[in-house]
């Protein structure tokens, strides 16, 4: 839901901190790396689809 609502990394960290505790920063760092890679992959495939 947070991803679909385009929450920022800091918003996710704040909202997940109660649930994840000391693991929150590590999780949100990992999640944003995965999302950046996914966006790069999807963006790259869309560019080739248009050619």
Secondary structure as the mmCIF struct_conf table of DSSP 4:
data_model
#
loop_
_struct_conf.conf_type_id
_struct_conf.id
_struct_conf.beg_label_comp_id
_struct_conf.beg_label_asym_id
_struct_conf.beg_label_seq_id
_struct_conf.end_label_comp_id
_struct_conf.end_label_asym_id
_struct_conf.end_label_seq_id
TURN_TY1_P TURN_TY1_P1 UNK A 2 UNK A 6
HELX_RH_AL_P HELX_RH_AL_P1 UNK A 9 UNK A 20
HELX_RH_3T_P HELX_RH_3T_P1 UNK A 21 UNK A 23
HELX_RH_AL_P HELX_RH_AL_P2 UNK A 24 UNK A 49
TURN_TY1_P TURN_TY1_P2 UNK A 50 UNK A 50
#
